[in-house]
Amino acid sequence: MLVTGVRVAGLRDADGFVKTDLESRVELPAGPEGVAVADALELFAAGLDATRIRPMLARLGIAHGEIEIVEEDGLPVQASWDHGIGVRALLAGDAARRLTVWVEVAPDPPLFGQLRELAVREPRLVAALGNSPRLGIKVGWLFTKDLTTASIAVLELKVGDLAFPASGPERPKWAPRMLRELGTRFCRIERKPEPELAARLLAASLSPDPDERDNFRRAASALADKPFNLGALELVQVEDEIWPCFGPHLRRSRQYGPAAEEALRLVDAAFLVAPDVLIVEAAGALQNDPSEVVEWLVGRTEGNNATLEQVFLVPGGAA
């Protein structure tokens, strides 16, 4: 699928942000505005996929302790945590307690096929898909006064020009499944311990699924070639941990400085996670030529061997 439009309200540094007619490569503004839009996309995805809420809240500095999540029909409707200090830093104003993220999506053939299957029991959906296959979804987060609880809701659901009830008993039965599916298709690259990345690479290399093994081979090849040039990937076991090493001398990633860690995160996201929509901040900032890394990422969206549909690029540094 492809995100073709984004509209944000209530989020500091991105309040009022609107961008439409998006293609596979999306350049977000530099500085806090671009990071805030990336935050908005995370909040949108987490509002559809409850499994994303805990890591998202930690990453955005909202909550690190115990988090209580309530779901209905498989969708998150409430999240609670201990204190609201981190929330205040996200909101557009001192009096604001609500933020919304509207996203327009052009479904890919598999998602469109799922919608066509669901349309068997929903004549209105058949008509909507025939007129325009694009989906419009708005997710809202409304915080309590003490900013320790958020009510999460899908506020708008459109297929083409046709609006459907987004919540409550009148919401179509097909909607929760489709919304959860959309939420799983986003990924924002985050820092992860190297043994965790190496363990995932090892699991892919040993997988009974030929596609998973192929993804591992492609990831290993990418690390050896431009723009990373680290040498052949070797996975080394040290006691209970797996470590990524490179070349015949088994050099550890620290010997290349932080560039190797960044390369591991990028190839992990591009080949093993392989989401439809990948959000990358300061792509290639630690490499010799950042522009080569950007072109490499965009290249993952092209051709028959593409692993991504779309890349959102957030420049590093201040505006």
C-alpha positions, 0 to 999 in steps of 0.5 A, a space after each residue: 500500500 502507499 500513503 498518499 496523504 497525511 493531515 495532522 492536528 494537535 501535535 506540537 511542531 506538526 499542528 496543521 501539517 498537510 501533505 497530499 499526492 505522495 509517492 514512494 519517496 516522501 521527503 519530510 521537513 527538516 528539524 522538529 516538524 519532520 520528526 513530529 510528522 513521523 511521530 504522527 504516523 506512529 500514533 496513527 499505526 498504534 491507534 490501529 494495532 495495540 501491539 505497537 502502543 507500548 514500544 511507541 509510548 516508550 520511543 516518544 518519551 511518554 511512558 516507560 513503566 507499566 501501561 494498561 491497554 484496553 481493546 474492543 473488537 481487536 482495536 485499542 480504545 484506551 491506554 493508561 500510564 503513571 504520569 503525563 510529563 511526556 504527553 505535554 511535550 507532544 501537544 500543540 498547546 497548554 490547553 490542548 488534550 487531543 490530537 488527530 492524524 488523518 491518512 489516505 491510503 492507496 491499497 496494493 493488490 493484496 489489500 484491495 483483494 481483501 477488500 473485494 472479498 469483504 465486499 461480498 457481504 457489503 454492497 456499499 463497499 462494492 460501489 465504493 471500491 468501484 468508484 475509487 479504491 483509496 481509503 481515508 482513516 482518521 485516528 484520534 487520541 484524547 487525553 485526560 486532564 492529568 494526561 495519564 490516560 488516552 482514549 483512542 478512536 477511529 474517527 473517520 473511515 472512508 472508502 473512496 467518497 463513501 463514509 462508513 461508521 468508524 466506531 460503535 455498533 454500526 461500524 461494518 463488521 469488516 472494518 476492524 480486521 482491515 484497520 488492524 491490517 493497515 496498522 501492521 504495515 508501518 515501521 519506524 526504524 529504532 535503535 535495538 541491541 546488536 544481539 537482538 538484530 543478530 538473533 533475528 538475522 540468525 532466525 531468518 538464515 535458519 528458517 524453513 521458509 525459503 523467502 525468509 532465507 532469501 531475505 537473510 541472503 539479501 540483507 547479508 549481501 547488502 551489508 557487504 556492498 555499497 553503500 555500507 561496504 562492511 564485508 561478508 556478514 558472519 554471525 558469531 555465538 558468544 555464550 548465549 548471545 549472537 553477535 554480527 561480525 564482518 569479513 574473514 577476520 570477524 571484525 565486530 561492528 564497533 570497529 567500524 564505529 556507529 556506521 555498522 550499527 546503523 547499517 544493521 538497522 537499515 538492512 533489518 528493516 528493509 529485508 527482514 521487517 519489510 513493511 509497506 511504509 518505512 520511516 527513517 530519520 537522518 538516513 545515512 548520517 553515519 555513512 561516508 555518503 548519506 546520499 548513497 544510503 538514501 538512494 539505496 533505500 528508495 531503490 528498495 521500493 523499485 522493481 520486481 524485487 522491491 521489499 518496501 512500498 514507500 519510504 518517509 525520509 526525515 532529515 537530521 538536525 535542526 530546520 
